[in-house]
Amino acid sequence: MSSQTITVSRFFKSLIAGFFVAMMLIAMPSHALTDIISFKSPEQEQLYRELTAELRCPKCQNQNIADSNAVVAVDMRHKTLQLVEQGMDKSQVIDYMKTRYGDFVHYQPPFRFSTMWLWLLPMMLILMLALLMLKKQRQQPTVENTDDADLQAMIDAVRKKK
């Protein structure tokens, strides 16, 4: 083997080793951020997991508090844990969070006058699109109603314009 081949081989080995070291360094901080929480019972843990997946982070818009690292989401997780440890059930915790942060924190907002557009807007858009498609379909001329003479006249008119 030539010295050039050995040098290239060492280079690629160093490159691969550097890649794996970089991947481990990137993965370490995410592993270190995982909260270690001990629960009194599996039911409490299950309730906590359901609540953190169902409550929305007010800052992150469409991310639940379990996945968000925003300060408000961390505070909400701690408060959720505290409420679960106090023995509150799911509806009580959700009511507490809605009172504190508003209806937006729950992925299933109630039907009220202020949230009516969340429920009715998708249906209204679908209805409007259906009406628009129906209107467009009625405006299109049908070729079936014309006979051969009319078709030939149309073709001749188009050719004369060119």
Buried (B, 14 or more C-beta within 10 A) or exposed (E): EEEEEEEEEEEEEEEEEEEEEEEEEEEEEEEEEEEEEEBEEEEBBEBBEBBBEBBBBBEBEEBBBBEBEBEBBBEBBEBBBEBBEEEBEEEEBBEBBBEEBEBEBBEEBEEEEEEEEEEEEEEEEEEEEEEEEEEEEEEEEEEEEEEEEEEEEEEEEEEEEE
